[in-house]
Structures are given as structure tokens and as C-alpha cells.
Amino acid sequence: MDQLPVPDVERLLAVVADCHSARTLPELGELLTESLAARLDFRNAAVLTGDTRPRLFQDATAQASGIVEPAMEAYRERFHRLDPIAVAAVDAAVRGVPAPPLTLLDVAHLVDEKRRPFVDEFLRPNGIGAVMAKSWSPPGTGLQFGIALFDPYEHAFGPREVALLGLLGPAVARIAAGLLAARPAWADLLTPRETEAVALLAEGLTDEQIARRMVVDVGTAKKHLAAARRKSKCPNRVALARAWAP
């Protein structure tokens, strides 16, 4: 941490402390995005998890804030395939080499004609000028955990921000790994959307609130919860919530 001034280190430790109160992975993402804004003034962020590096960039339970929040659905459905940072991260995973936090400027050489729509149709229309991202895989978990930061200003991310993200990620990834280990065995039977619905239920949300968070109608949210109850063999929603976050 000698790369950073003491106030930045203190803010970083405060972010990690905020995250320790999370009970589920979606809640961790929500706490982390809120703390990044409050402690470090990173107001535009996304937190993603997945069981493989490619699936990390398709995370249906990703938490996002600021200018990127309304763009996440389009990213999952189309633009993750064109994201040059995702391409570089997956390539590093295939080759088994560690990758530092990457900015959009670091991977500018990958923005060819095929990936140009990522800039012209995703970044620019959403007011995004800079991106920096990094993923981690806590040993023995099979979990991929990623943090992405965004900013309207093209040169927003420099050595300070790279150092902050590089130090923060492993600490929060370990918290995520602990939450994953605490999940019930039947959690692996759930689809990503069922997982998201159950996690939100465990946070105490109503069906209407779950539907709003998932951007679906109430009937669809109820169907996800009903499927989760069948797979978990929980008799009702109270038992389901308690089984997910005892």
C-alpha cells in the first residue's frame, strides 16, 4: 500500500469494512457500489460474479451504479461480446497469466472494426468516456469476481485508480468467496434469475420490489421464487429466505 497516500488507504479499508456486513452476493455488490461512491468518489461502477471468466461478463445479478446502471441489460445481451477489456481478460485467463487492472486506453488496439460498436453504440450513447476493470478468482472457489469503474472523462483513470482497484479487489473477492461457501447446496440448481430473486427475497424485499429490481413484472418474479422453492424443497417463502441467508 506504499503506492498510495495514507488517506486513500484509510478510505480503501473503510470500503472493505462496509462490505463485511453483506449476507448475499447481490447485497455485497450493492454495498460495494454504494461504498465506492461514498468513500472513494467512484460513482459509476459495476460488480460482477460468475463461475467462469466469460460468464462473469454476462452476470444477471450484477449490481451497477451511476451512468452504467441503465446500460447493464444491453451489455449482458450484446455488448459483452464486443468489450475489448473482457476480451483481454478472457485471453489472460486462457493463457493462465495474471492481468493488472485494465483501462480502455490499455486495450485500444483491440477496438477493430468488429468491436467498434462497443464504443459507438454502447459507450458514447451512455456518456462513458473511460472504463477500468479487473477480475479475481479466490483460490479453491471456482468464483470469478469483477469490479468495473466508469467515468465520462476519457483520461479519468491513472496510476492512483489502478492501485486502488488492484488492492481493493482481492479483499472484497475473499468476502464474496465466503458468501459463496455459505450458500446452501441446492443453490447450484437455480438459474441465474432464480438466484437473483431468492437473494433479493433474503434481503427482505417484497414481490413488487423484487420485480422492480429485476426489471420484470410481478408475475415473473413470483415464478422465479416458486421454482426456487421447488428446487430447495422449502415449504414457503419465509423458509426459503431463511435457508438462503440463515
Buried (B, 14 or more C-beta within 10 A) or exposed (E): EEEBEEEBBEBBBBBBEBBEEBBBBBBBBBBBBBBBBBBBEBBBBBBBBBEBBBBBBBBBBBBBBBBBBEBBEBBBEEBBBBBBBBBBBBEBBEEEEEBEBBBBEBBEEBBEEEBEBBBEBBBEEBBBBBBBBBBBBBEEBEBBBBBBBBBEEEEBBEEEBBBBBBBBBEBBBBBBBBBBEEBBEBBEBBEBBBBBBBBBBBBEBEBEBBBBBBEBEBEBBBBBBBBBBEBBEBEEBEEBBEBBBE
